[in-house]
């Protein structure tokens, strides 16, 4: 996968939310989305 540059459209993806439900980027079509994650959350690192 190529690295995204500022202004690039985000690729389609799915992820689990804090409740374990699957969320798709397409669920937010037409809305602004801010994604925040903790790379080392729930790990010993």
DRENTORKOL-3810 file (N, C-alpha, C; in nm, 4 decimals):
REM DRENTORKOL-3810
@n.u->0.0851; n.v->-0.1180; n.w->0.0000; ca.u->0.0000; ca.v->0.0000; ca.w->0.0000; c.u->0.0892; c.v->0.1236; c.w->0.0000
@n.u->0.0561; n.v->0.2185; n.w->-0.0825; ca.u->0.1298; ca.v->0.3442; ca.w->-0.0874; c.u->0.0936; c.v->0.4317; c.w->0.0309
@n.u->0.1875; n.v->0.5130; n.w->0.0732; ca.u->0.1630; ca.v->0.6058; ca.w->0.1834; c.u->0.0717; c.v->0.7183; c.w->0.1345
@n.u->-0.0279; n.v->0.7504; n.w->0.2157; ca.u->-0.1188; ca.v->0.8588; ca.w->0.1809; c.u->-0.0503; c.v->0.9934; c.w->0.1992
@n.u->-0.0899; n.v->1.0859; n.w->0.1175; ca.u->-0.0399; ca.v->1.2225; ca.w->0.1253; c.u->-0.1552; c.v->1.3131; c.w->0.1684
@n.u->-0.1236; n.v->1.4290; n.w->0.2272; ca.u->-0.2310; ca.v->1.5215; ca.w->0.2644; c.u->-0.3216; c.v->1.5501; c.w->0.1443
@n.u->-0.4520; n.v->1.5414; n.w->0.1671; ca.u->-0.5497; ca.v->1.5664; ca.w->0.0627; c.u->-0.5945; c.v->1.4416; c.w->-0.0106
@n.u->-0.5232; n.v->1.3278; n.w->0.0090; ca.u->-0.5645; ca.v->1.2025; ca.w->-0.0550; c.u->-0.6928; c.v->1.1510; c.w->0.0084
@n.u->-0.7735; n.v->1.0861; n.w->-0.0717; ca.u->-0.8934; ca.v->1.0201; ca.w->-0.0187; c.u->-0.8508; c.v->0.8958; c.w->0.0589
@n.u->-0.9177; n.v->0.8713; n.w->0.1685; ca.u->-0.8874; ca.v->0.7524; ca.w->0.2486; c.u->-0.9359; c.v->0.6280; c.w->0.1758
@n.u->-0.8598; n.v->0.5193; n.w->0.1840; ca.u->-0.9069; ca.v->0.3946; ca.w->0.1230; c.u->-1.0216; c.v->0.3365; c.w->0.2054
@n.u->-1.1039; n.v->0.2555; n.w->0.1434; ca.u->-1.2131; ca.v->0.1896; ca.w->0.2158; c.u->-1.1530; c.v->0.0966; c.w->0.3205
@n.u->-1.2092; n.v->0.0972; n.w->0.4405; ca.u->-1.1616; ca.v->0.0070; ca.w->0.5450; c.u->-1.2710; c.v->-0.0177; c.w->0.6471
@n.u->-1.2499; n.v->-0.1214; n.w->0.7258; ca.u->-1.3379; ca.v->-0.1554; ca.w->0.8379; c.u->-1.2509; c.v->-0.1666; c.w->0.9618
@n.u->-1.3086; n.v->-0.1359; n.w->1.0778; ca.u->-1.2369; ca.v->-0.1468; ca.w->1.2046; c.u->-1.3377; c.v->-0.1746; c.w->1.3156
@n.u->-1.2880; n.v->-0.2218; n.w->1.4269; ca.u->-1.3742; ca.v->-0.2453; ca.w->1.5428; c.u->-1.3774; c.v->-0.1206; c.w->1.6287
@n.u->-1.4966; n.v->-0.0834; n.w->1.6762; ca.u->-1.5072; ca.v->0.0297; ca.w->1.7675; c.u->-1.4843; c.v->-0.0173; c.w->1.9110
@n.u->-1.5005; n.v->0.0731; n.w->2.0055; ca.u->-1.4736; ca.v->0.0430; ca.w->2.1461; c.u->-1.5673; c.v->-0.0624; c.w->2.2038
@n.u->-1.6763; n.v->-0.0909; n.w->2.1356; ca.u->-1.7714; ca.v->-0.1934; ca.w->2.1812; c.u->-1.7558; c.v->-0.3251; c.w->2.1065
@n.u->-1.6610; n.v->-0.3296; n.w->2.0138; ca.u->-1.6382; ca.v->-0.4512; ca.w->1.9378; c.u->-1.7236; c.v->-0.4634; c.w->1.8130
@n.u->-1.7967; n.v->-0.3580; n.w->1.7796; ca.u->-1.8803; ca.v->-0.3584; ca.w->1.6590; c.u->-1.7975; c.v->-0.3142; c.w->1.5388
@n.u->-1.8229; n.v->-0.3747; n.w->1.4246; ca.u->-1.7526; ca.v->-0.3368; ca.w->1.3026; c.u->-1.8089; c.v->-0.2064; c.w->1.2484
@n.u->-1.7196; n.v->-0.1157; n.w->1.2158; ca.u->-1.7554; ca.v->0.0140; ca.w->1.1586; c.u->-1.6825; c.v->0.0262; c.w->1.0259
@n.u->-1.7518; n.v->0.0680; n.w->0.9237; ca.u->-1.6938; ca.v->0.0879; ca.w->0.7908; c.u->-1.6798; c.v->0.2361; c.w->0.7632
@n.u->-1.5737; n.v->0.2736; n.w->0.6957; ca.u->-1.5583; ca.v->0.4139; ca.w->0.6588; c.u->-1.6789; c.v->0.4613; c.w->0.5786
@n.u->-1.7330; n.v->0.3746; n.w->0.4953; ca.u->-1.8484; ca.v->0.4130; ca.w->0.4126; c.u->-1.9717; c.v->0.4474; c.w->0.4966
@n.u->-1.9758; n.v->0.4053; n.w->0.6234; ca.u->-2.0870; ca.v->0.4410; ca.w->0.7119; c.u->-2.0941; c.v->0.5918; c.w->0.7360
@n.u->-1.9845; n.v->0.6610; n.w->0.7097; ca.u->-1.9754; ca.v->0.8043; ca.w->0.7378; c.u->-1.9667; c.v->0.8879; c.w->0.6106
@n.u->-2.0088; n.v->0.8309; n.w->0.4981; ca.u->-1.9997; ca.v->0.9026; ca.w->0.3708; c.u->-2.0695; c.v->1.0375; c.w->0.3807
@n.u->-1.9993; n.v->1.1415; n.w->0.3338; ca.u->-2.0539; ca.v->1.2767; ca.w->0.3360; c.u->-2.0313; c.v->1.3499; c.w->0.4671
@n.u->-1.9676; n.v->1.2842; n.w->0.5640; ca.u->-1.9409; ca.v->1.3471; ca.w->0.6938; c.u->-1.7910; c.v->1.3523; c.w->0.7160
@n.u->-1.7468; n.v->1.4439; n.w->0.7981; ca.u->-1.6058; ca.v->1.4493; ca.w->0.8367; c.u->-1.5802; c.v->1.3441; c.w->0.9434
@n.u->-1.4668; n.v->1.2783; n.w->0.9318; ca.u->-1.4328; ca.v->1.1703; ca.w->1.0244; c.u->-1.2938; c.v->1.1950; c.w->1.0816
@n.u->-1.2817; n.v->1.1804; n.w->1.2117; ca.u->-1.1530; ca.v->1.1898; ca.w->1.2798; c.u->-1.1286; c.v->1.0545; c.w->1.3445
@n.u->-1.0172; n.v->0.9922; n.w->1.3115; ca.u->-0.9848; ca.v->0.8598; ca.w->1.3659; c.u->-0.8677; c.v->0.8743; c.w->1.4617
@n.u->-0.8887; n.v->0.8259; n.w->1.5819; ca.u->-0.7851; ca.v->0.8337; ca.w->1.6847; c.u->-0.7641; c.v->0.6936; c.w->1.7391
@n.u->-0.6416; n.v->0.6493; n.w->1.7440; ca.u->-0.6157; ca.v->0.5161; ca.w->1.7957; c.u->-0.4897; c.v->0.5174; c.w->1.8809
@n.u->-0.4794; n.v->0.4201; n.w->1.9658; ca.u->-0.3637; ca.v->0.4023; ca.w->2.0513; c.u->-0.2867; c.v->0.2798; c.w->2.0033
@n.u->-0.1752; n.v->0.2971; n.w->1.9356; ca.u->-0.1023; ca.v->0.1824; ca.w->1.8810; c.u->-0.0600; c.v->0.0794; c.w->1.9862
@n.u->-0.0331; n.v->0.1226; n.w->2.1073; ca.u->0.0140; ca.v->0.0292; ca.w->2.2087; c.u->-0.0902; c.v->0.0045; c.w->2.3183
@n.u->-0.2140; n.v->0.0403; n.w->2.2953; ca.u->-0.3176; ca.v->0.0197; ca.w->2.3961; c.u->-0.3350; c.v->-0.1289; c.w->2.4239
@n.u->-0.3554; n.v->-0.1610; n.w->2.5483; ca.u->-0.3783; ca.v->-0.2988; ca.w->2.5915; c.u->-0.2628; c.v->-0.3926; c.w->2.5582
@n.u->-0.1413; n.v->-0.3386; n.w->2.5526; ca.u->-0.0237; ca.v->-0.4232; ca.w->2.5306; c.u->0.0770; c.v->-0.3933; c.w->2.6408
@n.u->0.1769; n.v->-0.4734; n.w->2.6487; ca.u->0.2806; ca.v->-0.4514; ca.w->2.7516; c.u->0.3824; c.v->-0.3488; c.w->2.7062
@n.u->0.3748; n.v->-0.3016; n.w->2.5800; ca.u->0.4734; ca.v->-0.2082; ca.w->2.5241; c.u->0.4467; c.v->-0.0739; c.w->2.5639
END
